[in-house]
Amino acid sequence: MIRIGEIPRGGLLLSSEPVILSDATIPEQKVVYLLKPRGFCAGVVRAIEIVELALDLYGPPIYVRKEIVHNRHVVEKLTARGAIFVDETEDVPPGACVVFSAHGVSPAVRDEARRRNLRVIDATCPLVTKVHLEAVRFARLGFTIVLIGHPEHDEVIGTLGEAPQQTRVVSSAEQVDQLEVPDPASVAYLTQTTLSLDETRHIIDRLRERFPLIQGPPAQDICYATQNRQEAVKAVAPHSDLLLVVGSDNSSNARRLVEVSECLSVPARLVDDASEVDPAWLSPAQRVAVTAGASTPEYLVQDLIAHLNRQRFDRVEEVELAQEDVRFALPPELAG
Ligand code: SF4
C-alpha cells in the first residue's frame, strides 16, 4: 500500500489527507502517478551550478570534459551560455579553464590537465569520489578490486583509472564465474553508483560464493538518489499500466528505472522529453506513472505532465516515497 495525496489540477502540492493506492482503487478517469523523489540529485545540482558559476566568474568559454551530466537538454542549455564540451583534456587549449564532469576522472586525466597548465574545476560528485578513495585504499592493501559496473560508462572508466592493473570490471554474474585473480583471499568489490540494486545484489552474492573472504565498501556505493528513484518505481509500477521515465539514453540511472519496471512486467519507456511520447503507448493505459532520472531537469517533467493532461490524463497524483534534503558544498574556488 502506498499513501498518496491527490494533487489539484495545476498544482503539485501534496494533500494533507493522503489516500491509499492499491489495485482495489483503480481510478475511473485516466490518472498520472507522479513519483517523488524524481529528477535532479544533489551531485547533478552541484555540477550544473559549478559550470554556471564558472561562466559567471571567468566568462565564456568554459571547457567541460565530457557531458557535465548525462542529459541532452542540460548540455544544450550550457552550450548556449558558452560552455564547450570536449571529449578529452587534449582538446582544451593550454591555460584554459576546464570542468571535470560529475562522473569523475582518472588520475591520468588530472596529470594531463596539469601538463597542459589548465585551470581545473572539479565537479565530480562527492559520492563518486568516495568510490575512488575506496579503490585507492584497497589497491594500497594489495587487493584485486572487482568493480561492478558498465565498462563503457564515464564513471567506471574514471574509477578503473585509480588502479588499472589491480581492477577487473564485471557487469553480470556470469562474468564473475570467469574472473581470474592472483589471490582469492585478497579480493574486494566496489560498484558504480547508478546500478540496479537488485542486479548488483545478485552479482555480489555470486562474488561471495566464489570469494568467501571478499571485502566490500563500508557502506554500499549505489547512491541514495539511485536507490530512492528505483524504490519509488518498485512501489508504484505494479499499480500502473505504463511507466514513463524522462531522461537521456546515455543516463545510466534513468535506464535502470526502465529496467526495474520491466522486471516487474510493467512496460516502461525512456523519453528525452514529451515530444518523444508515442500516442499509441497511451491509448491502452488508464494509469501512467511518471518519473525522471537524476540528471533530468524538472521543467521536462512538467512539460510531460502538461502533454498528458492534453491526452485526457486529467488527474495527477504525486506519490512521495522518500524525502531528500541532500546538498553538497561547492569547490572552494567557487564557494564565495
Ligand atoms: Fe552523485 Fe548519485 Fe547523483 Fe551520481 S546519481 S551525481 S552518484 S548523487
Residues whose N, C-alpha, C, O or C-beta is under 5 A from the ligand:
A	BS01	SF4	C41 A42 G43 V44 A102 C125 L127 V128 T193 C223 A225 A294
